[in-house]
Amino acid sequence: MKEIMNRHAWVLPLLIVGFVAFSSSSVSRPAEEEGLVNGSAAPLSLKLKLATRGVVTFTAAINSNGTVANCFNCVKSKTLHLATGQYQVGFSGNVQANNGWSRWVRPDTLSGGSLVAWCDTADRAGVTTAIFVNCQNHSGPVDTSFFLFVAR
């Protein structure tokens, strides 16, 4: 067994070099080039002030037009459709990641059928009590309904 491992010892370093080369070539462009409407791009590495324990405190089901289908601890008046595929979901407390809040979003029809979309979240620039949601499909930004969960 040791002989086999020694013969193939070059594989791991080669994989690491390939991963590093791929990772550095796929670094995101600056926010100005991306056309983002939610502030500047996040740094590549940061440390959050507080950790999350995974206890869900806020939830929201959002329709593709930005209206609230239903929610727990959300603020409907601060929930908005900003642009195609871009939403602000308001809540009753500070939901910034740096304060230990983790967020995950799942596109969902909220009824029957299926859809092809993916969404991501970020702190909402200038609004500590809201989360920015960006949804896309293979063609670009797309309006879609989704579930949003916020835990700490």
MARSEPA-170154 format. One line per field, with one value per residue (C-alpha): y, x, z. Coordinates in pm, 1 decimal. Layout:
N
Y [Y | ...]
X [X | ...]
Z [Z | ...]
END
This chain:
152
Y [0.0 | 238.3 | 173.3 | 267.6 | 588.6 | 686.9 | 626.0 | 861.9 | 1127.4 | 1382.1 | 1378.7 | 1591.1 | 1875.0 | 1883.0 | 1907.8 | 2188.1 | 2386.3 | 2340.5 | 2452.4 | 2763.3 | 2854.8 | 2808.3 | 2997.5 | 3298.3 | 3318.7 | 3319.9 | 3605.3 | 3839.2 | 4167.5 | 4489.6 | 4589.7 | 4868.9 | 4615.9 | 4383.4 | 4656.9 | 4578.0 | 4804.8 | 4700.4 | 4876.3 | 4762.7 | 4405.4 | 4224.5 | 4166.6 | 3821.3 | 3745.0 | 3884.8 | 3783.7 | 3816.5 | 3970.5 | 3708.7 | 3342.9 | 3188.9 | 2893.7 | 2812.7 | 2905.5 | 3039.9 | 3367.4 | 3530.6 | 3379.3 | 3518.1 | 3381.8 | 3644.3 | 3656.7 | 3730.2 | 4086.0 | 4153.0 | 4129.0 | 3919.7 | 3591.7 | 3534.3 | 3582.2 | 3559.9 | 3876.1 | 4054.6 | 4412.8 | 4414.3 | 4789.6 | 4750.1 | 4459.3 | 4580.5 | 4468.4 | 4683.5 | 4575.4 | 4260.2 | 3977.3 | 4212.1 | 4239.5 | 4397.5 | 4193.3 | 4389.6 | 4240.3 | 4361.3 | 4354.6 | 4391.2 | 4098.8 | 4182.4 | 3888.3 | 4058.8 | 4034.2 | 3656.6 | 3625.2 | 3360.6 | 3379.4 | 3130.1 | 3169.4 | 2908.6 | 2989.5 | 2827.4 | 2852.4 | 2877.5 | 2646.6 | 2376.0 | 2359.6 | 2419.5 | 2693.9 | 2728.5 | 3005.0 | 3062.4 | 3343.7 | 3477.8 | 3714.6 | 4003.2 | 4272.8 | 4547.5 | 4853.1 | 5124.0 | 4922.2 | 4707.1 | 4555.5 | 4428.0 | 4164.0 | 4207.5 | 3911.7 | 3874.2 | 3607.8 | 3486.6 | 3211.6 | 3119.0 | 3432.6 | 3678.4 | 3852.2 | 3701.8 | 3775.7 | 3467.9 | 3380.3 | 3245.0 | 3147.6 | 3333.7 | 3205.8 | 3404.4 | 3228.8 | 3308.0]
X [0.0 | 283.6 | 443.9 | 120.7 | 91.1 | 450.4 | 401.3 | 100.8 | 228.8 | 236.4 | -144.5 | -234.9 | 14.1 | -107.9 | -470.3 | -382.7 | -199.1 | -494.0 | -742.6 | -539.1 | -503.5 | -877.3 | -975.3 | -757.9 | -883.7 | -1247.7 | -1231.1 | -1527.9 | -1500.3 | -1544.2 | -1899.6 | -1902.7 | -1845.6 | -2113.3 | -2379.1 | -2472.8 | -2727.8 | -2656.7 | -2332.5 | -1978.4 | -1858.9 | -1765.3 | -1398.5 | -1265.4 | -1200.9 | -1358.6 | -1429.1 | -1779.3 | -1820.0 | -2072.0 | -2127.5 | -2456.2 | -2610.6 | -2868.1 | -3187.3 | -3435.7 | -3586.4 | -3718.8 | -3882.5 | -4053.1 | -4232.6 | -4202.4 | -4400.3 | -4215.9 | -4356.1 | -4203.9 | -4521.8 | -4520.0 | -4711.4 | -4659.0 | -4385.2 | -4271.3 | -4118.0 | -4096.4 | -4197.3 | -4417.4 | -4380.8 | -4000.8 | -4022.1 | -3975.4 | -3917.4 | -3615.1 | -3549.3 | -3575.1 | -3460.1 | -3368.9 | -3557.3 | -3532.9 | -3693.6 | -3748.8 | -3752.1 | -3821.9 | -3457.4 | -3098.1 | -3026.6 | -2670.5 | -2433.5 | -2169.7 | -2410.6 | -2430.3 | -2725.0 | -2704.8 | -2945.1 | -3048.1 | -3291.8 | -3466.7 | -3654.4 | -3996.1 | -4318.4 | -4510.0 | -4758.6 | -4742.5 | -4508.3 | -4136.7 | -3891.4 | -3524.5 | -3364.6 | -3110.4 | -3082.6 | -2826.0 | -2843.4 | -2642.3 | -2677.4 | -2896.6 | -2675.8 | -2785.1 | -3071.4 | -2962.9 | -3309.9 | -3335.5 | -3177.9 | -3093.4 | -3195.1 | -3066.2 | -3228.3 | -3111.8 | -3146.4 | -2937.7 | -3058.2 | -2973.8 | -3181.2 | -3527.3 | -3826.4 | -3915.3 | -4096.1 | -3882.7 | -3855.3 | -3603.4 | -3482.9 | -3275.6 | -3108.3 | -2869.4]
Z [0.0 | 90.7 | -249.7 | -428.2 | -224.7 | -302.6 | -675.6 | -683.2 | -443.0 | -728.4 | -768.2 | -462.9 | -535.1 | -896.3 | -782.8 | -541.2 | -810.8 | -1047.4 | -783.2 | -696.2 | -1064.8 | -1125.3 | -808.9 | -883.6 | -1241.8 | -1133.9 | -881.1 | -917.5 | -1102.0 | -905.0 | -814.6 | -1073.9 | -1351.8 | -1214.9 | -1211.8 | -851.3 | -685.2 | -327.4 | -245.7 | -309.1 | -338.9 | -18.4 | 60.2 | -23.6 | 343.7 | 657.3 | 1015.8 | 1158.9 | 1504.8 | 1621.8 | 1534.5 | 1427.4 | 1613.2 | 1347.3 | 1533.1 | 1274.9 | 1398.3 | 1080.7 | 772.1 | 463.7 | 160.0 | -114.8 | -440.5 | -765.3 | -764.8 | -421.0 | -217.1 | 99.1 | 66.5 | 439.6 | 695.6 | 1056.9 | 1209.9 | 874.7 | 801.2 | 492.9 | 439.1 | 412.4 | 168.2 | -188.8 | -545.5 | -640.5 | -1000.7 | -1210.2 | -981.6 | -694.0 | -368.0 | -25.9 | 252.2 | 573.1 | 922.8 | 1275.8 | 1390.7 | 1275.7 | 1038.6 | 930.6 | 885.9 | 1102.3 | 1397.0 | 1366.5 | 1128.8 | 859.9 | 568.1 | 306.3 | 24.4 | -184.8 | -506.7 | -489.5 | -687.9 | -356.7 | -530.2 | -798.3 | -1092.6 | -1112.5 | -1195.9 | -1282.2 | -1076.4 | -804.3 | -553.7 | -311.2 | -17.0 | 124.8 | 387.1 | 242.6 | 195.4 | 438.2 | 593.3 | 889.7 | 924.1 | 565.8 | 346.0 | -20.4 | -240.5 | -596.2 | -821.9 | -1163.9 | -1418.4 | -1723.2 | -1906.0 | -1627.8 | -1359.0 | -1317.7 | -1097.7 | -894.5 | -576.3 | -290.6 | 73.7 | 292.8 | 630.5 | 879.7 | 1173.5 | 1454.8]
END
